[in-house]
Amino acid sequence: MTRKKKNTVANVNMEKPANVAPTAKAKATRKRKGPATRQEVTPHPIGGETNGISDDAIRIRAYFISEARSQFAIPGDAAVDWIEARRQLVDEASREESAALGVKR
């Protein structure tokens, strides 16, 4: 019956000899030295208008969607309400624009 060697501080902190090359795994986990290239993303205008629809208009519509959702016990959250409110307002704006141009939908 052989016993395993216990991991003691002396065994764990042993120094590697200077002439030993790093292993393949150690090479693969090294950090890159050059700057990472990232694509620039156009930020969403904070507090501004998106497609002619103000954040306040979306906020008010989302509030009423939230009230209706909670009244009928429909699952969801504020983010879903915001997305739905924005979708509805964009659709309404599109219909109004089409009507002004005389285009039938």
N, C-alpha and C positions, 0 to 999 in steps of 0.2 A: 504494500500500500504506500503510494508516494503522495507526499503532501505538496500542495502548491506553495510557491514562494509568496510570502505576504508582501503587499505593496507598502513599503515603508518610505519615509521621506528620502532616505539615501538611495533607494532603488528607483523611485519615480523621477527625481531631479538629477539623474546622471547626465553629464555633459557628453555631447557627441564629439568625436575626434574631428579636428579641423580639416582633414583630408577626405572626409566622406561627403559625397555629392548628395544634394537633396533628391528625394524620391520623386517619382512621377506624380504622385498625389500632391505632394507639397508644391510642385511646379504648377499644377492645375489650379490651386487655390490662391495663388498670389494675386494681389490687386493690380489693376492696370495703373500705369503711371501717367498716361495721357488723359486729357480732359474727355469726359463722356460727351458724345454728340447727341443732342436732343432736338426734337422738332419743336419749333416755336408754336405755341397755342395762343390763339387770340382769346383773351379773357372776356367773360361775360360782363357787360357793363353793370356795375353795382348801382342800384337805385335808379338806373336809367330806363330807357324804353327799349323793348325788344320787338322788332317788326311793327312798330307803331303802337304797341300795347304797353301801357305803363305797369310797373310792378304793383302799384296800388290797385289797379283794376283787377289784376290777377289775384291779389291778396283778398279783395272783397269777394270775388267769385268763389275762391277756394274756401272762404269762410262759410258761404251758403251751401256749398257742396258738402262740407264737413258736418254742418248742422243737419242736412237731409240724411247723410249717411248714418249719423249717430241716432237719429230719430227712428230709422228703420233697421237699426242694428246690423248694418252692412260693414264687413271688415275692411280696414284700410288705415292709412295714416296721413299725416300732413303732406308728405312728399307726393303721394298719389293724388291728393286733392289739388295740389299746386299744378301738377302736370295736366290733370283733367281740366282745370280752370283755364290754363293757357291754351290747351287744344280747342276748347269751346270758343274762346275769344278770338283766336286766329281764324277759326272756321266762320264765325260771324263776320269778322272784318273782310274775309275773302268773299263772302256772299254779298255784303254791302257794296264792295268794289265791283263785283260782277254786275250787280243790279244797276249801278251808276253808269257802267259802260254799255248796258243793254244786252249783256250776254246771258243767255238762258242756261240754267244748270239742270 
